[in-house]
Amino acid sequence: MTYFRPEIESMSGYVPGEQPQTGKFIKLNTNENPYPPSAKVVRAIQHAAESGLMRYPDPLGNAFRDRAADVLGVPRDWILCGNGSDDILTIVTRALVGAGQRLRLPYPSYILYKTLAQLQGAAWEEVPLGHDWGLPPEFAAATADLKLTLLPNPNSPTGTMVSRDAVLQLADQLPCPLLVDEAYADFADENCVDLVAKNERIMVSRTLSKSYALAGLRFGYLIAQPHLIQQFIKVKDSYNCDALAIAGATAAIDDQAWLRENVDKVRLTRQQLADGLQELGFAVLPSQANFVWCTHANHAAVTLYERLKQNRVLVRYMNYPGWQDGLRISVGTGEQTEALLALLKAMV
Amino acid sequence: MTYFRPEIESMSGYVPGEQPQTGKFIKLNTNENPYPPSAKVVRAIQHAAESGLMRYPDPLGNAFRDRAADVLGVPRDWILCGNGSDDILTIVTRALVGAGQRLRLPYPSYILYKTLAQLQGAAWEEVPLGHDWGLPPEFAAATADLKLTLLPNPNSPTGTMVSRDAVLQLADQLPCPLLVDEAYADFADENCVDLVAKNERIMVSRTLSKSYALAGLRFGYLIAQPHLIQQFIKVKDSYNCDALAIAGATAAIDDQAWLRENVDKVRLTRQQLADGLQELGFAVLPSQANFVWCTHANHAAVTLYERLKQNRVLVRYMNYPGWQDGLRISVGTGEQTEALLALLKAMV
């Protein structure tokens, strides 16, 4: 006999990218930033560690909300702090999608979204992206019991984007909230933050894991209209963000000069990576994120993945049935990117 | 119209104890430890802050699991790390209790448990504790659809305990897993960790918030048989504990000498607090936790709470309909306790 909900028992569980805790790898498989975070972040954390860890943190992380409100140009009660944007995705799904209801996501896309549906005992609809990586009309259809639509923008694993106009139009047509997952938006040319004010169904999630180089800190946030934020607060754990993460995240979003410099470097290397891969015969999708998706007509992606791993370079091999398999390669430092390209050159 | 699940829309949400972010209070309302954590914890966090925050943390927190396994005398795959024990409680409830099913808790008890049931669209059964704070036979009854029983031990707000024998007997009779919430067990004379091996239905949760003085860090863990842990891993967020929390928690559980010294101090002050309150005419329940529950025959608890707050001392006023209202007062430093007693002396 089992004690578990049947949905839990039968699911296989989301498997995140490999995180080797020992050994020296060039790690280009989970879209981490190759550079360390701002020194101001490290100092803020070190100070917070000495400043009353025996006390519970602020349940709402208002220090972060205040600074983020300034930077984003929204009032602070439009912002909800989360223990990584995974926490935000969990909160939103739990609040909106009940057992037997459904959520929608594009295909190919972030595999975790399906796991979130499974955990709720909910169904999911995967709608294939168009050939130009745009949204087909079915993506806006009002299916019965559709309670949430998830749109990563830029998308993973493709790195492609849907335009702001398309997002606005989609939200107007959908019968349910639309969560625009902007995990990678800092690396893109545009974003949807200001659209939240135009339609209450548009919500935007962000993470500090990628562009702020703080994957280890676990901090993300949601931007939504305040009557929605009020409901989400009921669903989150009371103290979902710890005092160190709040202090570090506040210092991070306060240091926009660091962000701009880092993003400039990553975008430059992204171009070098894409160019280098194309020179080696890879097909590379145009990316607005800190990774690229590539395939090679003459070489199986899984073989390249394994040979790179033997050479202590980790990239992400992904197989999307009905679409294709390929490699999602994070943008590393210039040096890491050159090392990767040199290895691939010897393989293709 | 609303986009939210009706259960979410209609619930009022759990309200944690006040966390004033400004002003100087003697804070005896959320059972925090009055002393700062071990200096080794602070150093471990400060080191981790400089050691690759751009990388994702270990999804399972194995550094902590290894040290905790040594300290607790269980294998490491019997341990699940959580972002506070709130995260553990959420994971366990989501994994076991589906919509329309039910969980059981004692009354009076930790109010959050009901919130967890509400979030799942589940029902809850509150079973009144006996007059000696033991478990009545109904607590072991096999109600239809009962999927989880929660037993805080020591209990909050009473500070009282159920014996190990009673826990074993309860687990033998129940049709579902029994989560023994040992948030306060380090302050007690005994605990149930070794009972997990005797019956797979017994699970024990712990937090570092109270006895390790790390409420600001958000770290808790579950001890359960490994086939259960495997299922819970599917439900947790992939990276639910951040790199700083894992480093701090590992250093904390490694410093058992600090723990023993701290617990000795708190237990001594607990006795002084209970004695002092009784001298002032309060009825005080015998506590095995780091707080006491007290009432006064001649003075309304809510008035005492308000007058203490005016004097910048925060205690927790709680009202349990059908039982009683009273004050739950955390054990502070010796000095804080004397200040509290002096204020109360002037009021009663």
Interface residues (C-beta under 8 A of the other chain):
Chain A: Y3 F4 R5 E7 I8 E9 M11 S12 G13 Y14 P16 G17 Q19 Q21 K27 T30 E32 N33 P34 Y35 P36 P37 V41 V42 I45 Q46 A48 A49 E50 G52 L53 M54 R55 Y56 P57 D58 P59 N62 N83 G84 D86 D87 T90 R94 A95 L96 V97 G98 A99 L112 L119 G121 K147 C176 P177 R201 S209 A213 L214 A215 G216 L217 R218 L228 Q231 I233 K234 V235 D237 S238 Y239 N240 C241 D242 A243 L244 A245 G248
Chain B: Y3 F4 R5 E7 I8 E9 M11 S12 G13 Y14 P16 G17 Q19 Q21 K27 T30 E32 N33 P34 Y35 P36 P37 V41 V42 I45 Q46 A48 A49 E50 G52 L53 M54 R55 Y56 P57 D58 P59 N62 N83 G84 D86 D87 T90 R94 A95 L96 V97 G98 A99 L112 L119 G121 K147 C176 P177 R201 S209 A213 L214 A215 G216 L217 R218 L228 Q231 I233 K234 V235 D237 S238 Y239 N240 C241 D242 A243 L244 A245 G248
